[in-house]
């Protein structure tokens, strides 16, 4: 056990030394306040440099793995856990209002630019929020209630803006918030 | 506005920092034989009066980035495809003023599909044959050696650029789409001409249609300049430039990118006025001069991004 610990610390120290050598940031003299991202570990393959398959590669690499799983599971067309329009969804945000629950009126699928519109009535005022899934402010998304009978008969439920009775019927008695 | 033709009196710079490689037979140069290649070292520091060369890139598409404050920025991705210098052009006009330019070529092309004339031109510059060849006019101190390969590091995140490209062709279009005409009413007796232009002139005076009358014709497919697009991110490993906003043209089209003319002119005037803080945009301290090359990119970080130079819109104001 002790020998394992000793081995672990020795390898970690050498590993940390190698990472410090790799993590040397080259100076950028043209802008003092520019953000310098970490260098890619491997140079990109030649077809990408020629432009073949560049945009799908960027769609994958400009997002974090957590966001990619969120996009794939909640907004992928063939996912079992996908969000349907008409479901009630709660999100946790990093800026005010920090949590927002609402009915999904519309889902706009654009790869990493995917967004959804949530509608709720707060203190007798209808409030809608368009939330971009890939935004760093969106911490997590949770489905609170699925739509009645599995799915609505429309992809975009903008008619709910003018019929509060249908909104109420959708919400039912369940006024859940995510905890 | 900073005008390049106003360099009539700056003849002293020519003999010092010019390396003219375009030959006597090149049709663009008038009296290039008088100028010899210079052995003097090139000035390598950007000044507010200098105008750098631009690059030729390919528009790859649009995507979206979220900046450090979490704000969404729609971006266009441009990629440099082996963009190299093929010639330095100096022309003396009849009124003794000089025209200086850098000829840039991009996108390699198979040798057998290049004409003999162009093969000779590229052989002289010692570069692969290319699909597109364009000139960028510069000040005399911004010449770049022939054969230099450019990198995306030429642009600094935070600066502004102009993009020139051929817009998407719309075909033959009517007045409503082409000129924003209002058309006619949908009902109340209008017969068959709901989208027509209506009247095209007066009566017996002038008794004709003025030249230049806005009418239906082919729309789009023209050279368009979009000014003052901010450079959001630069990636020299894939030679990508991310610009905030939209760029004319279809995906994979060739576009010319250069420093924003109007903003650099304003910066030059601010320098003359003594407002040294307003010469370059916020956050930009210097620009690679005369150009950002592949060799320079190896010494600099690969992926550089500009932060949002404003207060966060997500933090409520007091």
HADDOCK unambig.tbl for C-alpha pairs under 7 A between the chains (distance, minus, plus):
assign (segid A and resid 26 and name CA) (segid B and resid 300 and name CA) 5.71 0.50 0.50
assign (segid A and resid 26 and name CA) (segid B and resid 301 and name CA) 5.44 0.50 0.50
assign (segid A and resid 27 and name CA) (segid B and resid 300 and name CA) 6.54 0.50 0.50
assign (segid A and resid 28 and name CA) (segid B and resid 300 and name CA) 6.08 0.50 0.50
assign (segid A and resid 28 and name CA) (segid B and resid 301 and name CA) 6.81 0.50 0.50
assign (segid A and resid 30 and name CA) (segid B and resid 156 and name CA) 6.80 0.50 0.50
assign (segid A and resid 30 and name CA) (segid B and resid 284 and name CA) 6.23 0.50 0.50
assign (segid A and resid 30 and name CA) (segid B and resid 285 and name CA) 5.17 0.50 0.50
assign (segid A and resid 30 and name CA) (segid B and resid 286 and name CA) 4.61 0.50 0.50
assign (segid A and resid 30 and name CA) (segid B and resid 287 and name CA) 5.97 0.50 0.50
assign (segid A and resid 31 and name CA) (segid B and resid 283 and name CA) 5.83 0.50 0.50
assign (segid A and resid 31 and name CA) (segid B and resid 284 and name CA) 4.86 0.50 0.50
assign (segid A and resid 31 and name CA) (segid B and resid 285 and name CA) 5.06 0.50 0.50
assign (segid A and resid 31 and name CA) (segid B and resid 286 and name CA) 6.89 0.50 0.50
assign (segid A and resid 32 and name CA) (segid B and resid 283 and name CA) 6.85 0.50 0.50
assign (segid A and resid 33 and name CA) (segid B and resid 283 and name CA) 5.92 0.50 0.50
assign (segid A and resid 34 and name CA) (segid B and resid 304 and name CA) 6.57 0.50 0.50
assign (segid A and resid 34 and name CA) (segid B and resid 305 and name CA) 5.82 0.50 0.50
assign (segid A and resid 34 and name CA) (segid B and resid 306 and name CA) 5.00 0.50 0.50
assign (segid A and resid 34 and name CA) (segid B and resid 307 and name CA) 6.21 0.50 0.50
assign (segid A and resid 35 and name CA) (segid B and resid 304 and name CA) 5.76 0.50 0.50
assign (segid A and resid 35 and name CA) (segid B and resid 305 and name CA) 5.01 0.50 0.50
assign (segid A and resid 35 and name CA) (segid B and resid 306 and name CA) 6.02 0.50 0.50
assign (segid A and resid 35 and name CA) (segid B and resid 307 and name CA) 6.46 0.50 0.50
assign (segid A and resid 36 and name CA) (segid B and resid 301 and name CA) 6.88 0.50 0.50
assign (segid A and resid 36 and name CA) (segid B and resid 303 and name CA) 6.14 0.50 0.50
assign (segid A and resid 36 and name CA) (segid B and resid 304 and name CA) 4.68 0.50 0.50
assign (segid A and resid 36 and name CA) (segid B and resid 305 and name CA) 6.36 0.50 0.50
assign (segid A and resid 37 and name CA) (segid B and resid 303 and name CA) 5.45 0.50 0.50
assign (segid A and resid 37 and name CA) (segid B and resid 304 and name CA) 6.15 0.50 0.50
assign (segid A and resid 39 and name CA) (segid B and resid 302 and name CA) 6.13 0.50 0.50
assign (segid A and resid 39 and name CA) (segid B and resid 303 and name CA) 6.95 0.50 0.50
assign (segid A and resid 43 and name CA) (segid B and resid 237 and name CA) 6.90 0.50 0.50
assign (segid A and resid 44 and name CA) (segid B and resid 238 and name CA) 7.00 0.50 0.50
assign (segid A and resid 49 and name CA) (segid B and resid 238 and name CA) 5.20 0.50 0.50
assign (segid A and resid 50 and name CA) (segid B and resid 81 and name CA) 6.62 0.50 0.50
assign (segid A and resid 95 and name CA) (segid B and resid 314 and name CA) 6.40 0.50 0.50
assign (segid A and resid 113 and name CA) (segid B and resid 64 and name CA) 6.46 0.50 0.50
assign (segid A and resid 135 and name CA) (segid B and resid 66 and name CA) 6.55 0.50 0.50
assign (segid A and resid 135 and name CA) (segid B and resid 70 and name CA) 6.60 0.50 0.50
assign (segid A and resid 136 and name CA) (segid B and resid 70 and name CA) 5.77 0.50 0.50
assign (segid A and resid 137 and name CA) (segid B and resid 70 and name CA) 6.44 0.50 0.50
